[in-house]
């Protein structure tokens, strides 16, 4: 939450703020431990790509 507040306070263009938010959401979804099992492309996209893309297009 502190990082989010710092990013919001920076004098950046609005689209840069959206990208930073999307990147933060992606980082928050990354697993702490390496993924040891086989996962389908659909599962990986729903875990990692969807939060990133939604962060870009959400208001």
VOZA-479108 format. One record per atom (N, C-alpha, C): residue number from 1; chain; atom name; z, x negated, y. Coordinates in steps of 0.05 Angstrom, whole numbers, plus 5000, padded with zeros to 4 digits. Layout:
<sites>
n: NUM&chain: A&atom: CA&pz: Z&px: X&py: Y
...
</sites>
This chain:
<sites>
n: 1&chain: A&atom: N&pz: 5000&px: 4983&py: 4976
n: 1&chain: A&atom: CA&pz: 5000&px: 5000&py: 5000
n: 1&chain: A&atom: C&pz: 5000&px: 4983&py: 5025
n: 2&chain: A&atom: N&pz: 5014&px: 4960&py: 5025
n: 2&chain: A&atom: CA&pz: 5014&px: 4942&py: 5048
n: 2&chain: A&atom: C&pz: 4986&px: 4931&py: 5053
n: 3&chain: A&atom: N&pz: 4971&px: 4925&py: 5031
n: 3&chain: A&atom: CA&pz: 4944&px: 4915&py: 5034
n: 3&chain: A&atom: C&pz: 4926&px: 4936&py: 5046
n: 4&chain: A&atom: N&pz: 4930&px: 4961&py: 5039
n: 4&chain: A&atom: CA&pz: 4914&px: 4983&py: 5050
n: 4&chain: A&atom: C&pz: 4919&px: 4986&py: 5079
n: 5&chain: A&atom: N&pz: 4944&px: 4984&py: 5087
n: 5&chain: A&atom: CA&pz: 4951&px: 4985&py: 5116
n: 5&chain: A&atom: C&pz: 4939&px: 4962&py: 5131
n: 6&chain: A&atom: N&pz: 4940&px: 4938&py: 5120
n: 6&chain: A&atom: CA&pz: 4928&px: 4915&py: 5134
n: 6&chain: A&atom: C&pz: 4898&px: 4918&py: 5137
n: 7&chain: A&atom: N&pz: 4885&px: 4928&py: 5117
n: 7&chain: A&atom: CA&pz: 4856&px: 4931&py: 5118
n: 7&chain: A&atom: C&pz: 4849&px: 4952&py: 5139
n: 8&chain: A&atom: N&pz: 4863&px: 4974&py: 5140
n: 8&chain: A&atom: CA&pz: 4858&px: 4995&py: 5160
n: 8&chain: A&atom: C&pz: 4862&px: 4986&py: 5188
n: 9&chain: A&atom: N&pz: 4880&px: 4966&py: 5192
n: 9&chain: A&atom: CA&pz: 4886&px: 4957&py: 5219
n: 9&chain: A&atom: C&pz: 4865&px: 4936&py: 5229
n: 10&chain: A&atom: N&pz: 4848&px: 4926&py: 5211
n: 10&chain: A&atom: CA&pz: 4828&px: 4906&py: 5219
n: 10&chain: A&atom: C&pz: 4806&px: 4919&py: 5235
n: 11&chain: A&atom: N&pz: 4795&px: 4905&py: 5255
n: 11&chain: A&atom: CA&pz: 4774&px: 4916&py: 5271
n: 11&chain: A&atom: C&pz: 4747&px: 4914&py: 5257
n: 12&chain: A&atom: N&pz: 4743&px: 4931&py: 5237
n: 12&chain: A&atom: CA&pz: 4718&px: 4930&py: 5221
n: 12&chain: A&atom: C&pz: 4702&px: 4956&py: 5225
n: 13&chain: A&atom: N&pz: 4677&px: 4954&py: 5218
n: 13&chain: A&atom: CA&pz: 4660&px: 4978&py: 5218
n: 13&chain: A&atom: C&pz: 4670&px: 4998&py: 5197
n: 14&chain: A&atom: N&pz: 4665&px: 5024&py: 5201
n: 14&chain: A&atom: CA&pz: 4675&px: 5044&py: 5182
n: 14&chain: A&atom: C&pz: 4665&px: 5039&py: 5153
n: 15&chain: A&atom: N&pz: 4640&px: 5030&py: 5151
n: 15&chain: A&atom: CA&pz: 4629&px: 5026&py: 5124
n: 15&chain: A&atom: C&pz: 4643&px: 5003&py: 5110
n: 16&chain: A&atom: N&pz: 4652&px: 4983&py: 5125
n: 16&chain: A&atom: CA&pz: 4667&px: 4961&py: 5113
n: 16&chain: A&atom: C&pz: 4694&px: 4970&py: 5103
n: 17&chain: A&atom: N&pz: 4706&px: 4988&py: 5118
n: 17&chain: A&atom: CA&pz: 4732&px: 5000&py: 5109
n: 17&chain: A&atom: C&pz: 4728&px: 5015&py: 5083
n: 18&chain: A&atom: N&pz: 4706&px: 5030&py: 5081
n: 18&chain: A&atom: CA&pz: 4700&px: 5045&py: 5056
n: 18&chain: A&atom: C&pz: 4696&px: 5026&py: 5033
n: 19&chain: A&atom: N&pz: 4682&px: 5004&py: 5038
n: 19&chain: A&atom: CA&pz: 4677&px: 4984&py: 5017
n: 19&chain: A&atom: C&pz: 4703&px: 4972&py: 5008
n: 20&chain: A&atom: N&pz: 4720&px: 4965&py: 5027
n: 20&chain: A&atom: CA&pz: 4747&px: 4954&py: 5021
n: 20&chain: A&atom: C&pz: 4763&px: 4973&py: 5004
n: 21&chain: A&atom: N&pz: 4762&px: 4999&py: 5011
n: 21&chain: A&atom: CA&pz: 4777&px: 5019&py: 4996
n: 21&chain: A&atom: C&pz: 4766&px: 5021&py: 4967
n: 22&chain: A&atom: N&pz: 4740&px: 5020&py: 4965
n: 22&chain: A&atom: CA&pz: 4727&px: 5022&py: 4938
n: 22&chain: A&atom: C&pz: 4734&px: 4997&py: 4922
n: 23&chain: A&atom: N&pz: 4734&px: 4974&py: 4934
n: 23&chain: A&atom: CA&pz: 4741&px: 4950&py: 4920
n: 23&chain: A&atom: C&pz: 4771&px: 4950&py: 4911
n: 24&chain: A&atom: N&pz: 4788&px: 4961&py: 4928
n: 24&chain: A&atom: CA&pz: 4816&px: 4963&py: 4921
n: 24&chain: A&atom: C&pz: 4820&px: 4981&py: 4897
n: 25&chain: A&atom: N&pz: 4805&px: 5004&py: 4897
n: 25&chain: A&atom: CA&pz: 4807&px: 5023&py: 4875
n: 25&chain: A&atom: C&pz: 4797&px: 5010&py: 4849
n: 26&chain: A&atom: N&pz: 4776&px: 4993&py: 4851
n: 26&chain: A&atom: CA&pz: 4766&px: 4980&py: 4827
n: 26&chain: A&atom: C&pz: 4787&px: 4960&py: 4817
n: 27&chain: A&atom: N&pz: 4799&px: 4945&py: 4834
n: 27&chain: A&atom: CA&pz: 4819&px: 4925&py: 4826
n: 27&chain: A&atom: C&pz: 4843&px: 4938&py: 4814
n: 28&chain: A&atom: N&pz: 4851&px: 4961&py: 4824
n: 28&chain: A&atom: CA&pz: 4874&px: 4975&py: 4813
n: 28&chain: A&atom: C&pz: 4868&px: 4985&py: 4785
n: 29&chain: A&atom: N&pz: 4843&px: 4990&py: 4778
n: 29&chain: A&atom: CA&pz: 4836&px: 5000&py: 4752
n: 29&chain: A&atom: C&pz: 4833&px: 4978&py: 4731
n: 30&chain: A&atom: N&pz: 4830&px: 4953&py: 4740
n: 30&chain: A&atom: CA&pz: 4826&px: 4932&py: 4721
n: 30&chain: A&atom: C&pz: 4851&px: 4928&py: 4703
n: 31&chain: A&atom: N&pz: 4847&px: 4924&py: 4678
n: 31&chain: A&atom: CA&pz: 4870&px: 4921&py: 4660
n: 31&chain: A&atom: C&pz: 4884&px: 4894&py: 4664
n: 32&chain: A&atom: N&pz: 4910&px: 4895&py: 4659
n: 32&chain: A&atom: CA&pz: 4926&px: 4870&py: 4662
n: 32&chain: A&atom: C&pz: 4920&px: 4851&py: 4639
n: 33&chain: A&atom: N&pz: 4916&px: 4862&py: 4616
n: 33&chain: A&atom: CA&pz: 4910&px: 4847&py: 4592
n: 33&chain: A&atom: C&pz: 4880&px: 4850&py: 4585
n: 34&chain: A&atom: N&pz: 4868&px: 4829&py: 4573
n: 34&chain: A&atom: CA&pz: 4840&px: 4832&py: 4566
n: 34&chain: A&atom: C&pz: 4835&px: 4855&py: 4546
n: 35&chain: A&atom: N&pz: 4813&px: 4867&py: 4549
n: 35&chain: A&atom: CA&pz: 4806&px: 4889&py: 4531
n: 35&chain: A&atom: C&pz: 4798&px: 4877&py: 4504
n: 36&chain: A&atom: N&pz: 4812&px: 4885&py: 4483
n: 36&chain: A&atom: CA&pz: 4807&px: 4873&py: 4457
n: 36&chain: A&atom: C&pz: 4791&px: 4891&py: 4438
n: 37&chain: A&atom: N&pz: 4786&px: 4915&py: 4446
n: 37&chain: A&atom: CA&pz: 4772&px: 4934&py: 4429
n: 37&chain: A&atom: C&pz: 4744&px: 4938&py: 4439
n: 38&chain: A&atom: N&pz: 4727&px: 4948&py: 4422
n: 38&chain: A&atom: CA&pz: 4700&px: 4955&py: 4431
n: 38&chain: A&atom: C&pz: 4700&px: 4982&py: 4444
n: 39&chain: A&atom: N&pz: 4688&px: 4983&py: 4468
n: 39&chain: A&atom: CA&pz: 4687&px: 5008&py: 4483
n: 39&chain: A&atom: C&pz: 4658&px: 5014&py: 4489
n: 40&chain: A&atom: N&pz: 4652&px: 5039&py: 4492
n: 40&chain: A&atom: CA&pz: 4624&px: 5047&py: 4498
n: 40&chain: A&atom: C&pz: 4619&px: 5043&py: 4527
n: 41&chain: A&atom: N&pz: 4594&px: 5042&py: 4534
n: 41&chain: A&atom: CA&pz: 4586&px: 5038&py: 4562
n: 41&chain: A&atom: C&pz: 4596&px: 5061&py: 4579
n: 42&chain: A&atom: N&pz: 4595&px: 5085&py: 4568
n: 42&chain: A&atom: CA&pz: 4605&px: 5109&py: 4582
n: 42&chain: A&atom: C&pz: 4634&px: 5106&py: 4589
n: 43&chain: A&atom: N&pz: 4651&px: 5097&py: 4571
n: 43&chain: A&atom: CA&pz: 4679&px: 5094&py: 4576
n: 43&chain: A&atom: C&pz: 4684&px: 5073&py: 4598
n: 44&chain: A&atom: N&pz: 4670&px: 5051&py: 4596
n: 44&chain: A&atom: CA&pz: 4673&px: 5030&py: 4616
n: 44&chain: A&atom: C&pz: 4665&px: 5039&py: 4644
n: 45&chain: A&atom: N&pz: 4643&px: 5054&py: 4645
n: 45&chain: A&atom: CA&pz: 4634&px: 5065&py: 4671
n: 45&chain: A&atom: C&pz: 4654&px: 5084&py: 4682
n: 46&chain: A&atom: N&pz: 4665&px: 5101&py: 4665
n: 46&chain: A&atom: CA&pz: 4684&px: 5121&py: 4675
n: 46&chain: A&atom: C&pz: 4710&px: 5108&py: 4685
n: 47&chain: A&atom: N&pz: 4717&px: 5085&py: 4673
n: 47&chain: A&atom: CA&pz: 4741&px: 5071&py: 4681
n: 47&chain: A&atom: C&pz: 4738&px: 5055&py: 4706
n: 48&chain: A&atom: N&pz: 4715&px: 5041&py: 4708
n: 48&chain: A&atom: CA&pz: 4712&px: 5021&py: 4730
n: 48&chain: A&atom: C&pz: 4691&px: 5029&py: 4751
n: 49&chain: A&atom: N&pz: 4668&px: 5038&py: 4743
n: 49&chain: A&atom: CA&pz: 4647&px: 5043&py: 4762
n: 49&chain: A&atom: C&pz: 4653&px: 5068&py: 4778
n: 50&chain: A&atom: N&pz: 4662&px: 5089&py: 4765
n: 50&chain: A&atom: CA&pz: 4667&px: 5115&py: 4778
n: 50&chain: A&atom: C&pz: 4687&px: 5112&py: 4801
n: 51&chain: A&atom: N&pz: 4710&px: 5099&py: 4797
n: 51&chain: A&atom: CA&pz: 4729&px: 5096&py: 4819
n: 51&chain: A&atom: C&pz: 4717&px: 5080&py: 4842
n: 52&chain: A&atom: N&pz: 4701&px: 5059&py: 4836
n: 52&chain: A&atom: CA&pz: 4689&px: 5043&py: 4857
n: 52&chain: A&atom: C&pz: 4669&px: 5060&py: 4873
n: 53&chain: A&atom: N&pz: 4652&px: 5074&py: 4860
n: 53&chain: A&atom: CA&pz: 4631&px: 5090&py: 4874
n: 53&chain: A&atom: C&pz: 4644&px: 5113&py: 4889
n: 54&chain: A&atom: N&pz: 4664&px: 5125&py: 4878
n: 54&chain: A&atom: CA&pz: 4677&px: 5147&py: 4892
n: 54&chain: A&atom: C&pz: 4691&px: 5137&py: 4917
n: 55&chain: A&atom: N&pz: 4701&px: 5113&py: 4916
n: 55&chain: A&atom: CA&pz: 4714&px: 5102&py: 4940
n: 55&chain: A&atom: C&pz: 4694&px: 5097&py: 4963
n: 56&chain: A&atom: N&pz: 4669&px: 5092&py: 4956
n: 56&chain: A&atom: CA&pz: 4649&px: 5087&py: 4976
n: 56&chain: A&atom: C&pz: 4640&px: 5114&py: 4989
n: 57&chain: A&atom: N&pz: 4637&px: 5135&py: 4972
n: 57&chain: A&atom: CA&pz: 4626&px: 5160&py: 4982
n: 57&chain: A&atom: C&pz: 4647&px: 5180&py: 4991
n: 58&chain: A&atom: N&pz: 4673&px: 5176&py: 4985
n: 58&chain: A&atom: CA&pz: 4694&px: 5194&py: 4994
n: 58&chain: A&atom: C&pz: 4700&px: 5189&py: 5024
n: 59&chain: A&atom: N&pz: 4709&px: 5209&py: 5037
n: 59&chain: A&atom: CA&pz: 4717&px: 5206&py: 5065
n: 59&chain: A&atom: C&pz: 4745&px: 5196&py: 5068
</sites>
